[in-house]
Amino acid sequence: MNDKVVDFQAGKESQLHKRKEAKLDEMRQAFRLARGEADKAVSKSPSSKKKHRKSKK
C-alpha cells in the first residue's frame, strides 16, 4: 500500500481563514464607505500620489 497520508483538515482550515479574512476586508470597506472615509483611504495609496506639473506659458 501507499505510505502517503493526506491531511485534508489543514487545507480546509487555510481556506476557511482566507474566507474569513476576505469577509472582514469587505466589512471594513463597507464601514469606511458608510463613514465617508473611502476617499481618504484611496488617496493614501502610493499610486494616487502623482505629481502634476503645470505647463509653463
WOMO-V680892 format. One record per backbone hydrogen bond with DSSP energy under -1.0 kcal/mol. NH is the residue of the N-H (numbers start at 1). CO is the residue of the C=O. If there is no record, write none. Layout:
BEGIN
[[NH/CO] [NH/CO]]
END
This chain:
BEGIN
[[12/8] [13/9] [14/10] [15/11] [16/12] [17/13] [18/14] [19/15] [20/16] [21/17] [22/18] [23/19] [24/20] [25/21] [26/22] [27/23] [28/24] [29/25] [30/26] [31/27] [32/28] [33/29] [34/30] [35/31] [37/32] [41/37] [42/38] [43/39] [45/42] [48/45] [49/46] [50/48]]
END
